[in-house]
């Protein structure tokens, strides 16, 4: 894999041969909201997803479609693990989609006046490599959520394995998982309560979402967790190749930036609640979709207008989410992409339509991009992601018809 491809995999956190063509689909409502995709979701996705999983060596997928603020349809395809079908009970690792839970938790805490997004974190957080640098005193949750902290993704992103500033905080965009972790540690230390507990107390419990975990294996997940599948189409055991979620080396800590464990239904209900945002005032809701880190011209995310690709007028990172603006239409999304899983979650605050696409497969980026195109609500975003896939992976994804 080239350095450009590696860079793309790093940033695409926003986005098998021999598998049986198994389908387990649930239609929650046959009705469509006005302005939504004009096709029979069940028929089209049932037709295409099994072959997509086989073509791109991915194990399984779960899909939820939201229309007018309601979860109207879910579908489950392929395998959760060897010989086990994906079902509504399957718990997927959604990788970097964890950042959306962290961001919404911090927004909720800010709305309650318990923290400030503009509070310098240094009074509450220490870091072995960063604290000695004067620039550490400039870091705030707002800068970190918008990936403007001047940090690389993780300490292992540096040649010597030690975190350091690559630019002045607030100066430019640099996607950083450890930046999100620092923002979460600030809230935890300031309030004296485990960050995941804060997420449940001030965000998830009030909206009735329970089946989520910030990177912590829990008893309710037993026999339900999707087994990751590598890009070679082979499963790998989370106890030997799954990184921080290995039962052999897991230290019990939460992760605010990676390894969100959840179901399609739970995440869809969370995202619907985010659309409503009853816990935020009007200004705080507007802050979520405000672009703080423009990405036009960015070496990874720049959109190039071409045949079948219409670029957003403005696009970039807001607080924890990516935001795309097309004249009078806005789209909010995030992706997750690790060695054995992929996730794509997306909604529009104006149409109140959205989708949750979760895949256990290292090649899941190809599958989720194509599923987004098949759903059809955001064809410009789907075309843009096909462009990115071609640019960085050298794979030209065909335009599949959603009819």
Buried (B, 14 or more C-beta within 10 A) or exposed (E): EEEEEEBBBBBBBBBBEEBEEBBBBBEEEEEBBEBBBEBBBBEBBBEBBBEBBBBBBBBBBBBBBBBBBBBBBBBBBBBBBEEBBBBBBBBBBBBBBBBBBBBBBBBBBBBEEBBEBEBBBBEBBEBEBBEEBEBBEBBBBBBBBBBBBBBBBBBEBBEEEEBBBBBEBBBEBBBBBBBBBBBBBBBBBBBEBBBBEBBBBBBBEEBEBEBBBBBBBEEEBEEBBBBBBBBEBEBBEBEEEBBEBBEEEBEEEBBBBBBBBBBBBBBBBBBBBBBEBEBBEEEBBEBBBEBBBBBBEBEBBBBEEEEEBBBBEBBBBBBBBBBBBBEEBBBBBBBBBBBBBBBBBBBBBEBBBBBBBBBBBBBBBBBBBBBBBBBBBBBBBBBBBBBBBEBBBEBEBEEBEBE
